[in-house]
Amino acid sequence: MVRVPATVEYRWVARSGQSPDPGWRALTFPADGDLTRRVEHLEPVRRDMWSTYRDALRVEVRAPVREESDEAAFTVTCAREVPSADGTSTAPDSG
């Protein structure tokens, strides 16, 4: 168990090793503050735009203790836009 105040150092790690943001980040938890933080990560897809991209992400923590999350696998499939009857383009429904 870690006591507050504390600074947690973490980073996002992609299974593929191609994460665009491999640097360490820090979250500070003051002694009298909230013990919950929400963090977000955007993983751009750098593949042929008409293909399927698969990978997985996990979070590594190096301080104040070393920890590692489970991986969260994801799949992104890109599809061509389909022109509608009025000439505008709309993405097909995925269901």
C-alpha positions in Angstrom: 0.0 0.0 0.0 1.2 3.5 -0.9 0.6 6.4 1.3 -0.3 9.9 0.1 1.0 12.4 -0.8 2.4 10.4 -3.7 3.5 10.7 -7.3 2.7 7.8 -9.6 4.9 7.4 -12.7 3.3 5.4 -15.5 3.4 4.8 -19.3 1.3 3.1 -21.9 2.9 0.0 -23.6 1.7 -1.5 -26.8 2.2 -5.2 -27.5 3.5 -4.3 -30.9 6.1 -1.9 -29.4 4.8 0.8 -31.7 3.2 3.2 -29.2 3.5 6.8 -30.3 3.8 7.9 -26.6 6.3 5.7 -24.9 7.4 8.3 -22.4 6.7 8.2 -18.7 4.0 10.4 -17.2 3.2 11.4 -13.6 0.1 11.8 -11.5 0.3 13.6 -8.2 -2.0 12.6 -5.3 -2.0 15.2 -2.5 -2.5 14.1 1.1 -6.0 15.7 1.3 -7.2 15.1 -2.3 -9.1 12.6 -4.4 -7.4 9.2 -4.7 -8.9 8.6 -8.2 -7.6 9.9 -11.5 -8.8 9.2 -15.0 -6.2 9.1 -17.8 -6.7 8.7 -21.5 -4.6 7.5 -24.4 -5.1 7.8 -28.1 -3.5 5.1 -30.3 -3.4 6.3 -33.9 -3.7 3.6 -36.5 -0.8 3.9 -39.0 -1.8 1.1 -41.4 -3.4 0.9 -44.9 -6.7 2.7 -44.3 -8.7 -0.2 -45.7 -7.3 -2.9 -43.5 -7.7 -4.3 -40.0 -5.3 -3.3 -37.2 -4.9 -5.4 -34.0 -2.9 -4.6 -31.0 -3.1 -4.5 -27.2 -2.2 -1.9 -24.5 -1.2 -2.2 -20.9 -0.1 0.3 -18.3 3.3 0.0 -16.6 3.9 1.8 -13.3 7.5 2.4 -12.1 6.9 4.5 -9.0 6.2 4.5 -6.2 6.0 0.7 -6.7 6.5 -1.4 -9.9 3.2 -2.7 -11.2 1.8 -3.7 -14.6 -1.8 -3.9 -15.7 -3.4 -6.7 -17.8 -3.4 -6.1 -21.5 -6.5 -4.7 -23.2 -6.7 -6.0 -26.8 -8.4 -4.0 -29.5 -9.2 -4.2 -33.2 -9.8 -1.4 -35.6 -11.3 -2.1 -39.1 -11.5 0.7 -41.6 -14.1 0.6 -44.4 -14.6 2.8 -47.5 -17.4 5.3 -47.4 -20.5 4.4 -49.4 -22.1 7.2 -51.4 -25.8 7.8 -50.5 -28.6 8.4 -53.0 -28.2 12.1 -52.7 -24.5 12.0 -53.5 -23.2 12.5 -50.0 -20.9 10.0 -48.4 -21.7 8.1 -45.3 -19.9 5.4 -43.5 -21.7 2.0 -43.6 -23.5 0.9 -40.5 -21.5 -1.6 -38.5 -24.6 -3.1 -36.9 
